[in-house]
């Protein structure tokens, strides 16, 4: 079968990475190979038996327990990333990308690459015609990010740079700049210089006092339409006859600040 057919197929091929799930919390990311096995607390699964199955299929372990086979998703891959820093949570990705107006073909600068999790998400939106320029001052973090992104096969649209963004950027006329660093107000004047007219800056910070300093710097550097939000995520327990909010939730992770570049008069 041709590679294009493989990409569009809903069946598992040898060499594919898949998710084998017992439930929402207990999942394994494995590479499908004949003669290989997955050993779990609920029995052994012969990975060769999965070849040819449709995604969503059930498979029994040696202990008779039912598992499910799903596509290997980006969200699952990110949680398996080797990391030296805390990653941005998936609940915040959507707002960052929407506020940043990131679309296929966008040119995006990311300040503070960390382990490359947000970088990976951005690449799925800019597509093969876009570009992501990642600035990171910690060489160890940069190398970890590079390896993580290489595993996902997205380095063709990413350019990683070991450089302090406070010293300025190499690019011009980019569409969006996303900043995740301890003192983001230090780079805002440089961000203004590289954005297209009406371009977007999105800043992620964990504390209220950082919001105040960021907003002040944005106002002083000709940014407008400033907005700051926080995204809280609470699951709902969906057991039949007992629908209720979960006792646990992902609460505060950070604040997202968005602004647009205005022309100078």
N, C-alpha and C positions, 0 to 999 in steps of 0.2 A: 504493500500500500504506500502511496506517495506521502511525503511529509505533510502536505496541505490537507490530505484526507485524514491523517492522524490528528491534526489540530482540531478539525471540525467533528471528529468522531465522538460518540458518547460512550465508547468502550475503552477498556484498559488495555494498554500495550505493555509488553515487556520493556523495562527501562523507565517507565513512567514513575513519577513520585505521586503517591496518593495518600489520602487520609483514611485510616481505619479507625472507626469510632464505635465505642461502646455506648456512650451517652454524650451529653454536651460537654462534660468536663474531662472525660477520659478518652483521649485521642492519641494516635500515633501517626507520625509522618514516616512513610517507608518507601523505598525504591523496589519496584516489583521485579523480581528475578526468579527464574526457575531454580529449584533446589534450595531456596532460602526460606527461612521460617521466622515468624514473629512470635516471640514468647511473651505471654501476658499472664496475669494472675487468674485469668479465666480460661486458660488453656492455650494451645499452640495453633497458629494459623499458617497453613502452607501457602506462601505467597504465589507460587506457581498456579494455584487453583483460581487466582483472581484474574489472570490473563483472559481477556475476551469478555469479561462480565461488563454489564452496563453500570455506569456510575449510579449510585443509589441502591445497588443490589445488597442483599443480605448474604452473609457467609458465616458458617458455623465454625467455632474453634473445636479442638479435640475434646474439650469438656462439654460441648453441646451448647455453648453460649452464642447468641446471635450478635454479630457485629455488622456494621454498615461500611460500604466503600464509597468515598466521595473524591471529587477532584481536589488536588493540592491547591489551596487558595493562598492569595497574598497575605491575608490576615493571619492565617496559621503560620506561614513562613516567617513573618515578622516576629512572632512570639518565640520562634526557634532561633532567632538571630543570636550570634555571639555578641555580647554588648559590654561596653565599659561605662556607659552612661544610661540614665533612665530614658526610655523612649517616650515620644508623644503617644498618647492613647488613641486607639481607633475612633473613639467617640469625638475626638477633636479634629481628626483629619478632614472630615467632610466640611466643617465650617471654615477651616483654613483654606481649603481648595476653592470653595465657593466664594469666600470673601476676596481671595486672590484672583478670581476670574480665570483660573487655569483651565485651558482648553487645548485640544490638539494643535500643535504648532507653536505653543507658547514658549518663550524663552524666560526661564526662571532662575534667579539666584537664591540659593539657600545658605544662610549664615548660621553656622553651628551644625555640622553634619552629624556629629555624634556617632551612633552605630549604623546610620544609613536607613533607618526605618521610614522616616518621613520622605527621604529621598526616593526610596523605592515606590512609595505611593504616588509621588509627583510624576514619576516616569510613566505610570499607567495612564495619566491624563494628558501629558504633553505629546505622547505617541512618538512614532519614529521620525516625525518631521520637527519635533520640538527639541529643546535642549535644557539641561539642568546643570548649573554651575555651582558646585558645592565648596564653600570656604570653611576651613577648619584649622585651628591653631595647634591642636594636639595631634602629633604624628601617630601615636598609638591608636587613637580613635579613628584617624583617617585610614589606616591600614586595615583595621577591623571592618570599617564601612566598605572599603574596596572589596574585601573578600566576600562580605555578605551580598553585595550588589552583583558580584561576579557569579555567584551561585544562582541568582535569579535571571542572569543573562540580560541585564539592562545597562551595562557599562557603555554600550554603543551610543547612548543618549546622555551620558553623564560625564562631566569633566570635574574631577576632584582636585582641589588646590590646597596645599599646605601654606596658608597665608592668613595674616591677621586682617580681617575686613575693615578694621578701623584705619588701616593705612590706605584704603581705597580699593576699587574694583578694576579689573582688567576689561570688563565688558562695557558696552554702551547700548542705550535704547532697548533695555530689557522690559518685559511686560509686567513682571511681578518680582518682588523681593520678599522672602520669608525669613524672619529673624528669630532665632532661638539661642540667646546667649545671656549672660548675667547682667551686662550693661548695654542693652540695645540702643539707648539714647546716644551712645558714642558713635554709632555708625549711621544714624539717621541723616546727617548732612551729606554723607557719601552716597547714601541710597537715593537721595533726591537727584544727584548728578547723573545717575545711570538709568533712571526710569524714563520711559516714554511719557509724553504728556498724558495726564489722566491715569497713569499707571498706578498699580496697587502695592502697598506695603502691608504685610501682616506680621504682627509681633506676638510671640508667645512668652508670657512671663508668669511666675507662680505667686507673686505677692501684690497687695494693694499699693504699697508705696512705689513699686516699680511702674505700675500703671500711671501714677501721677507724673513721674519723671518722663516716661515715654510720651504721654500726651503733651506735656509742656514742650518737649523737643520737637514733636510733630508740628505744633502750632508755630513755633519759632522758625521752622524750615519750610514754610509754604505747603503744608499738607492740610487738607480739609476733609469734611464729611467723616469725622472721626467717630468710631464706635468701639466700645469695649463690651465683651460678653463672656459669660461662663457657661459651659455645657455640663449638665449633671445627668447621669444615666442611671435609671433604676429599672431593674427587671420586674416583670410581673410573673408570679407563680401561676402556671396554667394547668394545674391539676383539676380534673373535672370535679365540679362540686365544691371546689375550694380555691377560687380565683382571688388572689390578693397580691399586694405589693410584696416583693422580696424583703426579707429582713436586712439584707446587705445591698449596698449599692456602690458604684464607682462615683464618689463625690468629687471633691475639688482636685483637679490635676493642674490646672493653670487657667490664666485669663488670655483671651484672644483679642488683640487690638487691631483694627483695620482702619486705613486711611487712604485717601487718593492724592496724587501729586497735582498741585494747582500751578498755573502759570504765574510767573512773577510780573508785577506791574510797576 
